[in-house]
């Protein structure tokens, strides 16, 4: 697991952001962060030890002086953040973006068959098809090529294998945690209908629909834009 501060300049406000599978902090460097210190967490290849890692990170004590703390979790990061919730600070706002705590599930997450195909063809998928499916519009994929992930394919593959093993063997029961869920209307990775099924039936979180694909971050210019509800509603 990797940790990277996009901004750490003693702001009053903190964002802790959990990335999705295969990502790192690089595609998010374009977002203006002047109002927040931003800690990005990614690469869950050692997910079996994640609770121990977060216990050692001591985020609760090291972030206690921030005036406000916000959790943003995207895609598979929604699941991982929920797993380590006991080691995270108390947040003023906890927002799930295009993900659920049941990441591989025919009703509430990525359909099992789809996930298994992604795992089987991960090498070729990471060379283009998977990235293109992240976006609603081809022009958004072209934007992504200007801010690409910097990780090696073998590293991303190892992460997916580890996540698959963990999800299959570590069953969870969701209890209320996230208070908001942002769902894109054209999500080709985690079907929009499955996300709606989860957040409407398993949670009381407020739902915001967004006119975008699985990677919605080109809709925003800043981290503040993501958090502000009036900016999100389409």
MDAnalysis code that builds the backbone (N, CA, C; Angstrom):
import MDAnalysis as mda
import numpy as np

u = mda.Universe.empty(702, n_residues=234, atom_resindex=np.repeat(np.arange(234), 3), trajectory=True)
u.add_TopologyAttr("name", ["N", "CA", "C"] * 234)
u.add_TopologyAttr("resid", np.arange(1, 235))
u.add_TopologyAttr("resname", ["UNK", "UNK", "UNK", "UNK", "UNK", "UNK", "UNK", "UNK", "UNK", "UNK", "UNK", "UNK", "UNK", "UNK", "UNK", "UNK", "UNK", "UNK", "UNK", "UNK", "UNK", "UNK", "UNK", "UNK", "UNK", "UNK", "UNK", "UNK", "UNK", "UNK", "UNK", "UNK", "UNK", "UNK", "UNK", "UNK", "UNK", "UNK", "UNK", "UNK", "UNK", "UNK", "UNK", "UNK", "UNK", "UNK", "UNK", "UNK", "UNK", "UNK", "UNK", "UNK", "UNK", "UNK", "UNK", "UNK", "UNK", "UNK", "UNK", "UNK", "UNK", "UNK", "UNK", "UNK", "UNK", "UNK", "UNK", "UNK", "UNK", "UNK", "UNK", "UNK", "UNK", "UNK", "UNK", "UNK", "UNK", "UNK", "UNK", "UNK", "UNK", "UNK", "UNK", "UNK", "UNK", "UNK", "UNK", "UNK", "UNK", "UNK", "UNK", "UNK", "UNK", "UNK", "UNK", "UNK", "UNK", "UNK", "UNK", "UNK", "UNK", "UNK", "UNK", "UNK", "UNK", "UNK", "UNK", "UNK", "UNK", "UNK", "UNK", "UNK", "UNK", "UNK", "UNK", "UNK", "UNK", "UNK", "UNK", "UNK", "UNK", "UNK", "UNK", "UNK", "UNK", "UNK", "UNK", "UNK", "UNK", "UNK", "UNK", "UNK", "UNK", "UNK", "UNK", "UNK", "UNK", "UNK", "UNK", "UNK", "UNK", "UNK", "UNK", "UNK", "UNK", "UNK", "UNK", "UNK", "UNK", "UNK", "UNK", "UNK", "UNK", "UNK", "UNK", "UNK", "UNK", "UNK", "UNK", "UNK", "UNK", "UNK", "UNK", "UNK", "UNK", "UNK", "UNK", "UNK", "UNK", "UNK", "UNK", "UNK", "UNK", "UNK", "UNK", "UNK", "UNK", "UNK", "UNK", "UNK", "UNK", "UNK", "UNK", "UNK", "UNK", "UNK", "UNK", "UNK", "UNK", "UNK", "UNK", "UNK", "UNK", "UNK", "UNK", "UNK", "UNK", "UNK", "UNK", "UNK", "UNK", "UNK", "UNK", "UNK", "UNK", "UNK", "UNK", "UNK", "UNK", "UNK", "UNK", "UNK", "UNK", "UNK", "UNK", "UNK", "UNK", "UNK", "UNK", "UNK", "UNK", "UNK", "UNK", "UNK", "UNK", "UNK", "UNK", "UNK", "UNK", "UNK", "UNK", "UNK", "UNK", "UNK"])
u.atoms.positions = np.array([
    [0.844, -1.189, 0.000],
    [0.000, 0.000, 0.000],
    [0.880, 1.241, 0.000],
    [0.470, 2.222, -0.791],
    [1.269, 3.423, -0.934],
    [0.494, 4.638, -0.412],
    [1.245, 5.615, 0.103],
    [0.659, 6.841, 0.637],
    [1.410, 8.022, 0.026],
    [0.677, 9.017, -0.461],
    [1.326, 10.163, -1.095],
    [0.556, 11.437, -0.752],
    [1.274, 12.418, -0.220],
    [0.658, 13.714, 0.054],
    [0.687, 14.554, -1.218],
    [-0.505, 14.825, -1.777],
    [-0.579, 15.758, -2.905],
    [-0.351, 17.182, -2.428],
    [-0.762, 17.435, -1.220],
    [-0.571, 18.746, -0.630],
    [-0.473, 18.585, 0.878],
    [0.527, 19.187, 1.467],
    [0.670, 19.164, 2.926],
    [1.306, 20.477, 3.355],
    [0.444, 21.479, 3.517],
    [0.910, 22.830, 3.794],
    [0.182, 23.453, 4.989],
    [-0.162, 22.583, 5.928],
    [-0.803, 23.041, 7.161],
    [-2.104, 23.796, 6.914],
    [-2.893, 23.309, 5.948],
    [-4.244, 23.817, 5.784],
    [-5.086, 23.407, 6.994],
    [-6.203, 24.067, 7.177],
    [-7.117, 23.695, 8.261],
    [-7.919, 22.444, 7.915],
    [-8.008, 22.136, 6.616],
    [-8.890, 21.079, 6.148],
    [-8.082, 19.944, 5.515],
    [-8.531, 18.723, 5.772],
    [-7.844, 17.527, 5.278],
    [-8.792, 16.674, 4.448],
    [-8.285, 16.180, 3.324],
    [-8.961, 15.143, 2.553],
    [-8.076, 13.910, 2.551],
    [-8.663, 12.768, 2.899],
    [-7.997, 11.478, 2.703],
    [-8.730, 10.792, 1.556],
    [-7.995, 10.476, 0.510],
    [-8.589, 9.937, -0.714],
    [-8.059, 8.536, -0.989],
    [-8.978, 7.564, -1.063],
    [-8.640, 6.188, -1.413],
    [-8.891, 5.983, -2.903],
    [-7.840, 5.679, -3.647],
    [-7.942, 5.446, -5.090],
    [-8.618, 4.116, -5.395],
    [-8.973, 3.959, -6.667],
    [-9.444, 2.684, -7.166],
    [-8.291, 1.797, -7.600],
    [-8.643, 0.554, -7.955],
    [-7.625, -0.398, -8.406],
    [-6.860, 0.155, -9.605],
    [-5.568, -0.124, -9.616],
    [-4.619, 0.175, -10.700],
    [-4.169, 1.626, -10.735],
    [-4.753, 2.480, -9.897],
    [-4.440, 3.910, -9.964],
    [-3.373, 4.319, -8.957],
    [-2.876, 5.544, -9.149],
    [-2.013, 6.206, -8.181],
    [-2.430, 7.673, -8.140],
    [-1.585, 8.516, -7.601],
    [-1.950, 9.919, -7.398],
    [-1.825, 10.776, -8.650],
    [-1.118, 10.306, -9.679],
    [-0.764, 11.164, -10.805],
    [-1.960, 11.757, -11.556],
    [-3.017, 10.982, -11.847],
    [-4.143, 11.591, -12.564],
    [-4.889, 12.663, -11.768],
    [-4.583, 12.770, -10.474],
    [-5.297, 13.714, -9.615],
    [-4.472, 14.965, -9.311],
    [-3.282, 15.032, -9.859],
    [-2.429, 16.190, -9.604],
    [-2.992, 17.461, -10.219],
    [-3.836, 17.335, -11.224],
    [-4.404, 18.502, -11.895],
    [-5.465, 19.213, -11.057],
    [-6.018, 18.521, -10.063],
    [-7.066, 19.117, -9.245],
    [-6.480, 20.154, -8.281],
    [-7.043, 21.328, -8.272],
    [-6.583, 22.390, -7.366],
    [-6.833, 21.957, -5.926],
    [-5.811, 22.108, -5.093],
    [-5.932, 21.637, -3.705],
    [-5.595, 22.713, -2.685],
    [-5.720, 23.968, -3.075],
    [-5.270, 25.060, -2.198],
    [-6.037, 25.123, -0.884],
    [-7.263, 24.594, -0.855],
    [-8.067, 24.666, 0.368],
    [-7.852, 23.477, 1.297],
    [-7.097, 22.479, 0.842],
    [-6.987, 21.227, 1.587],
    [-5.572, 20.678, 1.552],
    [-5.184, 20.034, 2.643],
    [-4.110, 19.052, 2.574],
    [-4.748, 17.761, 2.068],
    [-4.078, 17.074, 1.151],
    [-4.675, 15.901, 0.507],
    [-3.721, 14.722, 0.591],
    [-4.162, 13.665, 1.261],
    [-3.408, 12.424, 1.358],
    [-4.070, 11.383, 0.457],
    [-3.304, 10.857, -0.502],
    [-3.816, 9.852, -1.441],
    [-3.282, 8.478, -1.043],
    [-4.177, 7.501, -0.993],
    [-3.828, 6.135, -0.629],
    [-4.162, 5.233, -1.809],
    [-3.214, 4.370, -2.186],
    [-3.422, 3.539, -3.374],
    [-2.547, 2.286, -3.295],
    [-2.751, 1.382, -4.267],
    [-2.004, 0.126, -4.393],
    [-2.286, -0.808, -3.221],
    [-3.304, -1.634, -3.383],
    [-3.762, -2.512, -2.305],
    [-3.256, -3.950, -2.463],
    [-2.072, -4.097, -3.049],
    [-1.511, -5.437, -3.259],
    [-1.274, -6.172, -1.942],
    [-1.043, -5.422, -0.870],
    [-0.835, -6.045, 0.441],
    [-2.075, -5.868, 1.306],
    [-3.231, -6.008, 0.695],
    [-4.485, -5.754, 1.398],
    [-4.674, -6.667, 2.609],
    [-4.118, -7.863, 2.573],
    [-4.275, -8.772, 3.719],
    [-3.669, -8.187, 4.990],
    [-2.701, -7.297, 4.842],
    [-2.063, -6.670, 6.003],
    [-2.504, -5.224, 6.197],
    [-3.590, -4.824, 5.517],
    [-3.934, -3.403, 5.497],
    [-4.286, -2.853, 6.876],
    [-4.942, -3.649, 7.711],
    [-5.316, -3.131, 9.024],
    [-4.086, -2.872, 9.885],
    [-3.114, -3.744, 9.782],
    [-1.858, -3.545, 10.515],
    [-1.131, -2.305, 10.002],
    [-1.135, -2.122, 8.677],
    [-0.475, -0.963, 8.087],
    [-1.119, 0.332, 8.567],
    [-2.431, 0.363, 8.606],
    [-3.118, 1.582, 9.027],
    [-2.975, 1.826, 10.520],
    [-2.907, 0.780, 11.279],
    [-2.666, 0.938, 12.709],
    [-1.307, 1.600, 12.936],
    [-0.309, 1.186, 12.166],
    [1.029, 1.762, 12.290],
    [1.101, 3.179, 11.734],
    [0.230, 3.491, 10.772],
    [0.240, 4.828, 10.174],
    [-0.226, 5.901, 11.161],
    [-1.068, 5.526, 12.106],
    [-1.533, 6.423, 13.173],
    [-2.212, 7.692, 12.634],
    [-3.108, 7.486, 11.675],
    [-3.806, 8.632, 11.100],
    [-4.689, 9.349, 12.113],
    [-5.233, 8.609, 13.055],
    [-6.103, 9.246, 14.052],
    [-5.362, 10.312, 14.844],
    [-4.205, 9.957, 15.335],
    [-3.459, 10.903, 16.167],
    [-2.768, 11.980, 15.339],
    [-2.279, 11.620, 14.161],
    [-1.505, 12.566, 13.357],
    [-2.369, 13.592, 12.634],
    [-3.679, 13.380, 12.594],
    [-4.552, 14.321, 11.897],
    [-5.520, 15.038, 12.835],
    [-5.298, 14.927, 14.115],
    [-6.267, 15.458, 15.086],
    [-6.355, 16.974, 15.082],
    [-5.343, 17.675, 14.563],
    [-5.342, 19.132, 14.623],
    [-6.061, 19.794, 13.449],
    [-6.515, 19.001, 12.484],
    [-7.260, 19.601, 11.374],
    [-8.645, 20.044, 11.834],
    [-9.076, 21.188, 11.320],
    [-10.396, 21.709, 11.674],
    [-11.498, 20.833, 11.089],
    [-11.317, 20.402, 9.865],
    [-12.292, 19.501, 9.237],
    [-11.557, 18.390, 8.502],
    [-12.191, 17.221, 8.449],
    [-11.605, 16.046, 7.800],
    [-12.673, 15.383, 6.933],
    [-12.296, 15.118, 5.695],
    [-13.243, 14.554, 4.727],
    [-12.636, 13.308, 4.111],
    [-13.424, 12.261, 4.028],
    [-13.026, 11.029, 3.362],
    [-13.658, 10.980, 1.984],
    [-12.818, 10.799, 0.967],
    [-13.275, 10.507, -0.385],
    [-12.731, 9.137, -0.764],
    [-13.587, 8.261, -1.244],
    [-13.153, 6.930, -1.659],
    [-13.781, 6.631, -3.007],
    [-12.961, 6.142, -3.922],
    [-13.418, 5.925, -5.292],
    [-13.233, 4.461, -5.688],
    [-14.263, 3.899, -6.307],
    [-14.188, 2.557, -6.893],
    [-13.816, 1.521, -5.832],
    [-12.761, 0.737, -6.068],
    [-12.353, -0.271, -5.085],
    [-11.919, 0.368, -3.768],
    [-11.561, 1.636, -3.813],
    [-11.187, 2.344, -2.589],
    [-12.334, 2.477, -1.612],
    [-13.577, 2.433, -2.099],
    [-14.742, 2.474, -1.214],
    [-14.727, 1.258, -0.288],
    [-14.376, 0.120, -0.843],
    [-14.291, -1.127, -0.080],
    [-13.138, -1.084, 0.917],
    [-11.967, -0.664, 0.455],
    [-10.779, -0.674, 1.316],
    [-10.944, 0.305, 2.469],
    [-11.451, 1.498, 2.193],
    [-11.654, 2.483, 3.272],
    [-12.611, 1.943, 4.325],
    [-13.629, 1.226, 3.883],
    [-14.566, 0.639, 4.845],
    [-13.873, -0.421, 5.698],
    [-12.990, -1.206, 5.088],
    [-12.279, -2.246, 5.837],
    [-11.448, -1.665, 6.974],
    [-10.827, -0.518, 6.731],
    [-9.895, 0.054, 7.721],
    [-10.521, 1.219, 8.497],
    [-11.837, 1.294, 8.491],
    [-12.530, 2.441, 9.088],
    [-12.172, 2.671, 10.551],
    [-11.868, 1.600, 11.289],
    [-11.562, 1.757, 12.707],
    [-10.224, 2.457, 12.944],
    [-9.386, 2.509, 11.914],
    [-8.061, 3.125, 12.048],
    [-8.021, 4.519, 11.434],
    [-9.156, 4.979, 10.940],
    [-9.229, 6.297, 10.321],
    [-9.740, 7.317, 11.334],
    [-9.455, 8.590, 11.101],
    [-9.976, 9.621, 12.015],
    [-11.484, 9.774, 11.863],
    [-12.081, 10.519, 12.758],
    [-13.494, 10.856, 12.636],
    [-13.642, 11.912, 11.546],
    [-14.524, 11.646, 10.595],
    [-14.681, 12.543, 9.458],
    [-15.956, 13.370, 9.587],
    [-15.908, 14.576, 9.038],
    [-17.099, 15.409, 8.951],
    [-17.981, 14.985, 7.777],
    [-17.378, 14.350, 6.801],
    [-18.100, 13.930, 5.609],
    [-17.388, 12.699, 5.047],
    [-18.161, 11.696, 4.650],
    [-17.585, 10.467, 4.097],
    [-18.305, 10.167, 2.790],
    [-17.589, 10.297, 1.685],
    [-18.213, 10.245, 0.358],
    [-17.663, 9.073, -0.440],
    [-18.562, 8.213, -0.901],
    [-18.209, 7.109, -1.794],
    [-18.482, 7.550, -3.229],
    [-17.508, 7.307, -4.102],
    [-17.634, 7.710, -5.509],
    [-17.532, 6.466, -6.393],
    [-18.604, 6.145, -7.075],
    [-18.625, 5.022, -8.020],
    [-18.016, 3.750, -7.437],
    [-18.531, 3.366, -6.291],
    [-18.087, 2.129, -5.656],
    [-19.035, 1.754, -4.540],
    [-18.898, 0.536, -4.042],
    [-19.676, 0.080, -2.894],
    [-18.774, -0.774, -2.002],
    [-19.195, -1.015, -0.763],
    [-18.425, -1.911, 0.102],
    [-18.525, -3.380, -0.295],
    [-19.336, -3.697, -1.308],
    [-19.420, -5.055, -1.856],
    [-18.897, -5.001, -3.290],
    [-17.576, -4.967, -3.470],
    [-17.005, -4.606, -4.769],
    [-17.218, -5.636, -5.874],
    [-17.307, -6.915, -5.514],
    [-17.544, -7.962, -6.516],
    [-18.828, -8.678, -6.121],
    [-19.921, -8.330, -6.781],
    [-21.224, -8.838, -6.383],
    [-22.193, -8.617, -7.541],
    [-22.949, -9.638, -7.888],
    [-23.846, -9.539, -9.039],
    [-24.951, -8.518, -8.842],
    [-25.268, -8.201, -7.602],
    [-26.347, -7.257, -7.324],
    [-25.855, -5.896, -6.889],
    [-24.732, -5.844, -6.173],
    [-24.295, -4.604, -5.539],
    [-22.916, -4.103, -5.985],
    [-22.245, -4.782, -6.892],
    [-20.905, -4.371, -7.288],
    [-20.600, -4.758, -8.723],
    [-19.328, -5.095, -8.982],
    [-18.937, -5.597, -10.295],
    [-19.472, -7.027, -10.430],
    [-20.220, -7.344, -11.468],
    [-20.677, -8.730, -11.636],
    [-19.506, -9.706, -11.613],
    [-19.717, -10.847, -10.986],
    [-18.633, -11.818, -10.783],
    [-17.998, -12.235, -12.110],
    [-18.799, -12.508, -13.117],
    [-18.264, -12.918, -14.418],
    [-17.388, -11.825, -15.020],
    [-17.847, -10.589, -14.928],
    [-17.069, -9.458, -15.459],
    [-15.741, -9.324, -14.736],
    [-15.778, -9.451, -13.409],
    [-14.542, -9.335, -12.636],
    [-13.567, -10.446, -13.013],
    [-14.066, -11.668, -13.149],
    [-13.201, -12.796, -13.495],
    [-12.583, -12.624, -14.878],
    [-13.330, -12.052, -15.812],
    [-12.774, -11.792, -17.143],
    [-11.701, -10.708, -17.080],
    [-11.939, -9.693, -16.260],
    [-10.926, -8.646, -16.077],
    [-9.644, -9.245, -15.512],
    [-9.794, -10.145, -14.555],
    [-8.640, -10.793, -13.948],
    [-7.910, -11.672, -14.952],
    [-8.656, -12.400, -15.764],
    [-8.065, -13.320, -16.738],
    [-7.284, -12.583, -17.817],
    [-7.806, -11.443, -18.258],
    [-7.188, -10.705, -19.362],
    [-6.601, -9.373, -18.886],
    [-6.125, -9.363, -17.663],
    [-5.680, -8.109, -17.063],
    [-4.532, -7.464, -17.835],
    [-3.616, -8.259, -18.365],
    [-2.463, -7.682, -19.067],
    [-2.897, -6.865, -20.286],
    [-3.757, -7.456, -21.108],
    [-4.205, -6.746, -22.309],
    [-5.183, -5.630, -21.947],
    [-6.021, -5.863, -20.940],
    [-6.979, -4.835, -20.542],
    [-6.311, -3.549, -20.099],
    [-5.209, -3.693, -19.386],
    [-4.494, -2.515, -18.895],
    [-3.756, -1.770, -19.997],
    [-3.685, -2.379, -21.180],
    [-3.037, -1.711, -22.299],
    [-3.991, -0.789, -23.061],
    [-5.237, -0.723, -22.659],
    [-6.130, 0.216, -23.337],
    [-7.606, 0.024, -23.072],
    [-8.125, -1.214, -23.170],
    [-9.572, -1.413, -23.074],
    [-10.117, -0.995, -21.713],
    [-9.437, -1.403, -20.646],
    [-9.919, -1.044, -19.317],
    [-9.936, 0.463, -19.135],
    [-8.831, 1.138, -19.531],
    [-8.769, 2.586, -19.367],
    [-9.877, 3.278, -20.156],
    [-10.122, 2.816, -21.385],
    [-11.170, 3.447, -22.194],
    [-12.549, 3.265, -21.564],
    [-12.777, 2.124, -20.950],
    [-14.071, 1.875, -20.310],
    [-14.287, 2.709, -19.052],
    [-13.237, 3.349, -18.579],
    [-13.369, 4.206, -17.401],
    [-14.175, 5.466, -17.695],
    [-14.294, 5.802, -18.993],
    [-14.816, 7.110, -19.360],
    [-16.092, 7.002, -20.180],
    [-16.926, 8.005, -20.047],
    [-18.161, 8.074, -20.825],
    [-17.884, 8.514, -22.248],
    [-16.946, 9.437, -22.409],
    [-16.668, 10.022, -23.713],
    [-15.229, 9.773, -24.141],
    [-14.979, 9.545, -25.431],
    [-13.606, 9.333, -25.914],
    [-12.675, 10.493, -25.579],
    [-13.202, 11.712, -25.578],
    [-12.349, 12.868, -25.282],
    [-11.847, 12.862, -23.841],
    [-12.605, 12.221, -22.948],
    [-12.129, 12.105, -21.569],
    [-10.951, 11.130, -21.479],
    [-10.997, 10.078, -22.277],
    [-9.844, 9.175, -22.327],
    [-8.616, 9.915, -22.858],
    [-8.807, 10.768, -23.834],
    [-7.683, 11.544, -24.353],
    [-7.108, 12.479, -23.290],
    [-7.978, 13.031, -22.450],
    [-7.489, 13.853, -21.338],
    [-6.655, 13.005, -20.390],
    [-7.136, 11.776, -20.140],
    [-6.411, 10.888, -19.218],
    [-4.995, 10.615, -19.711],
    [-4.807, 10.496, -21.014],
    [-3.470, 10.209, -21.546],
    [-2.480, 11.331, -21.237],
    [-2.989, 12.492, -20.852],
    [-2.100, 13.594, -20.451],
    [-1.719, 13.516, -18.976],
    [-2.461, 12.702, -18.209],
    [-2.211, 12.544, -16.772],
    [-2.249, 11.054, -16.410],
    [-1.431, 10.236, -17.043],
    [-1.559, 8.783, -16.854],
    [-1.004, 8.293, -15.523],
    [-1.507, 7.143, -15.125],
    [-0.971, 6.446, -13.958],
    [0.485, 6.061, -14.234],
    [1.325, 6.084, -13.193],
    [2.736, 5.787, -13.356],
    [3.155, 4.387, -12.944],
    [2.191, 3.528, -12.609],
    [2.519, 2.196, -12.103],
    [2.771, 1.197, -13.237],
    [3.596, 0.188, -12.953],
    [3.873, -0.871, -13.920],
    [2.708, -1.860, -13.968],
    [2.502, -2.466, -15.124],
    [1.406, -3.416, -15.303],
    [1.508, -4.583, -14.330],
    [2.705, -5.104, -14.099],
    [2.860, -6.233, -13.178],
    [2.428, -5.873, -11.759],
    [2.701, -4.647, -11.366],
    [2.274, -4.175, -10.046],
    [0.756, -4.083, -9.964],
    [0.134, -3.567, -11.017],
    [-1.323, -3.462, -11.044],
    [-1.972, -4.846, -11.053],
    [-1.377, -5.773, -11.785],
    [-1.891, -7.143, -11.844],
    [-1.816, -7.805, -10.470],
    [-0.702, -7.639, -9.789],
    [-0.548, -8.218, -8.446],
    [-1.586, -7.655, -7.496],
    [-1.906, -6.388, -7.648],
    [-2.922, -5.767, -6.802],
    [-4.292, -6.411, -7.034],
    [-4.651, -6.638, -8.308],
    [-5.956, -7.221, -8.605],
    [-6.060, -8.658, -8.092],
    [-4.992, -9.411, -8.214],
    [-4.986, -10.787, -7.701],
    [-5.192, -10.785, -6.187],
    [-4.497, -9.874, -5.499],
    [-4.625, -9.787, -4.043],
    [-6.044, -9.379, -3.643],
    [-6.603, -8.417, -4.351],
    [-7.972, -7.985, -4.051],
    [-8.966, -9.115, -4.278],
    [-8.786, -9.851, -5.361],
    [-9.665, -10.980, -5.649],
    [-9.626, -12.016, -4.530],
    [-8.439, -12.357, -4.094],
    [-8.300, -13.350, -3.017],
    [-8.951, -12.855, -1.734],
    [-8.752, -11.587, -1.428],
    [-9.271, -11.052, -0.173],
    [-10.800, -10.964, -0.199],
    [-11.337, -10.445, -1.304],
    [-12.793, -10.285, -1.397],
    [-13.497, -11.633, -1.296],
    [-12.925, -12.664, -1.908],
    [-13.544, -13.992, -1.876],
    [-13.553, -14.596, -0.480],
    [-12.532, -14.286, 0.311],
    [-12.352, -14.975, 1.591],
    [-12.710, -14.139, 2.817],
    [-12.926, -12.854, 2.644],
    [-13.207, -11.984, 3.795],
    [-14.587, -11.365, 3.623],
    [-15.605, -12.063, 4.068],
    [-16.974, -11.580, 3.936],
    [-17.246, -10.472, 4.966],
    [-17.965, -9.455, 4.539],
    [-18.290, -8.363, 5.448],
    [-19.797, -8.138, 5.465],
    [-20.266, -7.518, 6.537],
    [-21.630, -7.030, 6.629],
    [-21.552, -5.519, 6.807],
    [-22.209, -4.806, 5.930],
    [-22.115, -3.354, 5.967],
    [-22.961, -2.765, 7.087],
    [-22.361, -1.891, 7.865],
    [-23.085, -1.049, 8.806],
    [-22.845, 0.400, 8.396],
    [-23.744, 1.284, 8.761],
    [-23.698, 2.656, 8.266],
    [-22.322, 3.298, 8.455],
    [-21.796, 3.826, 7.372],
    [-20.495, 4.483, 7.409],
    [-20.493, 5.702, 6.490],
    [-20.669, 5.486, 5.199],
    [-20.696, 6.603, 4.253],
    [-22.008, 7.372, 4.373],
    [-21.897, 8.690, 4.304],
    [-23.117, 9.492, 4.358],
    [-23.517, 10.043, 2.995],
    [-22.642, 9.923, 2.007],
    [-22.977, 10.350, 0.648],
    [-22.414, 9.365, -0.354],
    [-23.149, 9.194, -1.452],
    [-22.685, 8.349, -2.552],
    [-22.865, 9.113, -3.859],
    [-21.775, 9.274, -4.589],
    [-21.817, 9.891, -5.914],
    [-21.776, 8.763, -6.939],
    [-22.764, 8.725, -7.837],
    [-22.889, 7.639, -8.800],
    [-22.978, 8.222, -10.208],
    [-22.102, 7.782, -11.089],
    [-22.154, 8.218, -12.478],
    [-23.255, 7.482, -13.227],
    [-23.880, 8.182, -14.169],
    [-25.003, 7.580, -14.880],
    [-24.579, 6.628, -16.000],
    [-23.283, 6.640, -16.347],
    [-22.785, 5.753, -17.400],
    [-21.514, 5.085, -16.913],
    [-21.639, 4.243, -15.918],
    [-20.486, 3.552, -15.345],
    [-20.346, 2.186, -16.009],
    [-19.268, 2.006, -16.771],
    [-19.029, 0.755, -17.488],
    [-18.202, -0.236, -16.669],
    [-17.756, 0.166, -15.500],
    [-16.939, -0.703, -14.641],
    [-17.808, -1.320, -13.549],
    [-18.413, -0.493, -12.730],
    [-19.364, -0.963, -11.719],
    [-20.733, -0.455, -12.161],
    [-21.587, -1.325, -12.675],
    [-22.844, -0.862, -13.279],
    [-23.612, 0.103, -12.387],
    [-24.084, 1.163, -13.000],
    [-24.834, 2.175, -12.266],
    [-25.989, 1.555, -11.488],
    [-26.718, 0.631, -12.116],
    [-27.880, 0.022, -11.445],
    [-27.460, -0.743, -10.193],
    [-26.281, -1.394, -10.207],
    [-25.816, -2.123, -9.028],
    [-25.446, -1.180, -7.903],
    [-24.838, -0.058, -8.264],
    [-24.530, 0.937, -7.232],
    [-25.807, 1.483, -6.609],
    [-26.782, 1.792, -7.445],
    [-28.049, 2.288, -6.911],
    [-28.720, 1.239, -6.034],
    [-28.637, -0.024, -6.442],
    [-29.200, -1.102, -5.629],
    [-28.603, -1.100, -4.230],
    [-27.280, -0.935, -4.165],
    [-26.630, -0.971, -2.856],
    [-27.027, 0.229, -2.013],
    [-26.845, 1.430, -2.541],
    [-27.011, 2.619, -1.711],
    [-28.472, 2.872, -1.352],
    [-29.407, 2.377, -2.164],
    [-30.819, 2.529, -1.832],
    [-31.309, 1.469, -0.849],
    [-30.689, 0.286, -0.887],
    [-31.200, -0.836, -0.092],
    [-30.361, -1.186, 1.130],
    [-29.087, -0.812, 1.124],
    [-28.195, -1.185, 2.218],
    [-27.716, 0.008, 3.032],
    [-28.138, 1.198, 2.669],
    [-27.579, 2.392, 3.293],
    [-28.609, 3.514, 3.281],
    [-28.409, 4.472, 4.158],
    [-29.238, 5.677, 4.152],
    [-28.473, 6.867, 3.584],
    [-27.337, 6.601, 2.924],
    [-26.519, 7.675, 2.371],
    [-27.302, 8.475, 1.334],
    [-27.038, 9.771, 1.302],
    [-27.613, 10.632, 0.277],
    [-26.966, 10.298, -1.064],
    [-27.762, 10.181, -2.108],
    [-27.264, 9.796, -3.429],
    [-27.263, 10.999, -4.358],
    [-26.145, 11.199, -5.058],
    [-26.032, 12.228, -6.076],
    [-25.676, 11.559, -7.394],
    [-26.491, 11.780, -8.426],
    [-26.207, 11.246, -9.756],
    [-25.389, 12.254, -10.550],
    [-24.401, 11.734, -11.251],
    [-23.462, 12.575, -11.987],
    [-23.440, 12.149, -13.451],
    [-23.444, 13.098, -14.340],
    [-23.398, 12.830, -15.777],
    [-21.949, 12.565, -16.193],
    [-21.526, 11.285, -16.032],
    [-20.129, 10.956, -16.288],
    [-19.969, 9.445, -16.359],
    [-18.698, 9.003, -16.500],
    [-18.365, 7.595, -16.478],
    [-17.740, 7.212, -15.139],
    [-17.124, 6.028, -15.100],
    [-16.578, 5.515, -13.838],
    [-15.520, 6.447, -13.258],
    [-14.679, 7.024, -14.103],
    [-13.701, 8.028, -13.666],
    [-14.317, 9.398, -13.933],
    [-14.864, 10.043, -12.898],
    [-15.600, 11.297, -13.123],
    [-14.788, 12.559, -12.877],
    [-13.502, 12.427, -12.644],
    [-12.756, 13.535, -12.053],
    [-12.413, 14.653, -13.035],
    [-12.604, 14.413, -14.349],
    [-12.433, 15.508, -15.289],
    [-13.637, 16.452, -15.295],
    [-14.676, 16.101, -14.537],
    [-15.822, 17.001, -14.377],
    [-15.521, 18.128, -13.390],
    [-14.400, 18.024, -12.692],
    [-14.089, 18.956, -11.615],
    [-12.734, 19.627, -11.847],
    [-12.622, 20.830, -11.340],
    [-11.347, 21.550, -11.409],
    [-10.585, 21.490, -10.095],
    [-11.292, 21.192, -9.012],
    [-10.656, 21.209, -7.692],
    [-11.264, 20.136, -6.810],
    [-10.573, 19.831, -5.718],
    [-11.116, 18.916, -4.724],
    [-12.371, 19.503, -4.081],
    [-12.394, 20.805, -3.930],
    [-13.563, 21.463, -3.349],
    [-14.798, 21.236, -4.204],
    [-14.628, 21.239, -5.533],
    [-15.753, 20.994, -6.434],
    [-16.380, 19.623, -6.190],
    [-15.559, 18.628, -5.901],
    [-16.073, 17.272, -5.681],
    [-16.966, 17.233, -4.447],
    [-16.572, 17.982, -3.444],
    [-17.269, 17.930, -2.163],
    [-18.556, 18.755, -2.174],
    [-18.565, 19.843, -2.951],
    [-19.716, 20.755, -2.930],
    [-20.879, 20.175, -3.719],
    [-21.956, 19.921, -3.057],
    [-23.114, 19.265, -3.674],
    [-23.689, 20.063, -4.823],
    [-23.695, 21.381, -4.720],
    [-24.307, 22.194, -5.759],
    [-23.531, 22.062, -7.060],
    [-22.232, 21.734, -6.982],
    [-21.431, 21.549, -8.181],
    [-21.733, 20.208, -8.830],
    [-22.109, 19.224, -8.031],
    [-22.272, 17.870, -8.535],
    [-23.588, 17.645, -9.251],
    [-24.638, 18.195, -8.769],
    [-25.944, 17.858, -9.324],
    [-26.066, 18.347, -10.765],
    [-26.522, 17.451, -11.621],
    [-26.585, 17.723, -13.052],
    [-28.051, 17.866, -13.491],
])
